[in-house]
Amino acid sequence: MLGVVAKAPANLALLDVDGAYLAASGPHRRQLGLPSSGEIGGQHLHMLKPELAERFDALLALHSSGRPARLKVRVSRAGPLCWWTLTPGPDGSYLLWSEEDVGERHGADDARFRPIFDKAALGVAHVALTGDFLDVNRRFCAITGYSAEQLLSTGFQAITHPEDLTKDLRLMEALIRGEVETYSLEKRYLRGDGSTIWVNLTASAVRDELGEPQAFIAIVEDIEERRAVAEALKISEAQARDQLEELEAIYQSSPVGLAFLTPELRYVRINHRLAEMNGVEVGAHLGRSVGEVAPALFDQIRDIAEQLAGQSTAKAYEVHGETRAAPGQERYWLEYWVPLTRPDGALRGYNVVVEEITERRRNEERRKLLMDELNHRVRNTLAVVQSIARQTFAGVQAEDQKQAFEARLMALAAAHAVLVQDSWSAADLAQIATAAVGSQSADRLSMTGPPVAVSPETAVSLSLVLHELATNASKYGALANHDGRIELTWALEQDGLILIWRERDGPKVETPTRRGFGSRLLSRAFSGQNDRATIELRPEGLNCTIRLNATALVLKSNSPIESCGQADAPGSAC
């Protein structure tokens, strides 16, 4: 048997049960790099080829365990992959060690799987335990920017970003030790053009029958675009958080009350200012209805919601009542309600802005009381002046002079009454003209012009001037017959207002022989305001043109505030 094995053309060796050589064929000696001649009997492979001892011990362990003693081995780094097989002799007194080159079988497998390997959508690499690339597919080359030849002459360490290499090596060592079955890592490769690319690496070990690692399979996915999107999203989220924090700070520090209510009038959000108005902590509002937090205001709030049903525009309301912040005290609020709807038109809820106007309302009431008292005293003063005038003119036969004086006092009183309506802040031009002409001639007066409010001083002057024009028209002009009429028109100009008094179809106009009170009044009424008035005596009637400077006008806000309270009381709020 010894001679047969020694002369065998195949790769064979005969061993005793302890694994010591009894005989070896020439091919076996050449394959393992053993001496081509000389006695090796009694020696172990450990002594002859220490670097293969570990693999041979694994083969013996398989035999000792009763399992098939068959193991894949690469005798040298550049050598072929072989099958080592131990077959016990019939009587168990020896072991036959055979070696079979598996290159042919590997080539068949490679021919079958190579197209799949090369056309895979992910990068795939076969990597030695040392980190050297054994094989790579096309996608792996495209991701890393290197040719297959360049990669096969180096290892993954050379193309891994230095900041990611330590972690990669630590995980690879854990994989070799069997602590993990596989690992995934987001890392960067240094591409062939000098740029970097982010990839997701999934690595697993290729193990033999004993579970010993032989190589690695690395699956690589290009995540550069995904990382860029994720980074952009991260930045966007950070900006959104910053903006949200800013808005929340503004919301909570706002000097007015803010809240969002559901369609059922339950609090979803509320700021500190409104919580102070209601006398209830912010957290105690959330999820509760207005009726639970401020029961005295609930009926008014419910009325507002009913009025806003089906609407999408913001509206302002006044609300009054008491809250827990000041029990027993009547307070007032101005509220702006903004309905919010979903894309399908369904109501999401209401944004509510609340401003407390209690002090403002009380000031208005005090001012109204003072204005009423002033109006009463002025009327009394005018009545006293009228009484004194009557006594003064008691012995005077010129009755028309007495009537003219009283009429002028009445014109002043009428202008005063118009001013009182707006708290002596402004007077409506149309009302001033109507009051000055008098009710008896109102049907023969036509007025055309935009809504205009004038200052109190201008209102008094205009009232007297228009009264004198109407009195003159009654005596000598358009109102002295049954057919005459008066046209009063006005228009806004860039630098103020132009007002024109035109008389038509009255008696023939004659030039006066003397200058009366009306003429003197007209020339002096606006002299201190940089305004002017001119009179033209035309055949068809008198024309008077009055130009008022912009300072004589008053801009007024006409934004109505709806009330949800009673008609004679301020509105209500939440």
Secondary structure, DSSP 8 states (H G I E B T S, - for coil): -HHHHHH-SSSEEEE-TTS-EEEE-HHHHHHHT--SSS--TT--HHHH-GGGHHHHHHHHHHHHTTS--EEEEESSTTS-EEEEEEEE-TTSS-EEEEEEE-HHHHHHHHHHHHHHHHH-SSEEEEEETTSBEEEE-HHHHHHHT--HHHHHTSBHHHHB-HHHHHHHHHHHHHHHTTS-SEEEEEEEEE-TTS-EEEEEEEEEEEE-TT--EEEEEEEEEE-HHHHHHHHHHHHHHHHHHHHHHHHHHHHHH-SSEEEEE-TT-BEEEE-HHHHHHHTS-HHHHBT-BHHHH-GGGHHHHHHHHHHTTT--S-EEEEEEE--TTSTT--EEEEEEEEEEE-TTS-EEEEEEEEEE-HHHHHHHHHHHHHHHHHHHHHHHHHHHHHHHHHHHGGG---HHHHHHHHHHHHHHHHHHHHHHHTTTS-EEHHHHHHHHH-GGGGGGEEEE----EE-HHHHHHHHHHHHHHHHHHHHTSGGGSSS-EEEEEEEEETTEEEEEEEEES-S-----SS--HHHHHHHHTTGGGT-EEEEEEETTEEEEEEEEEGGGEE-------EESS-TTS-----
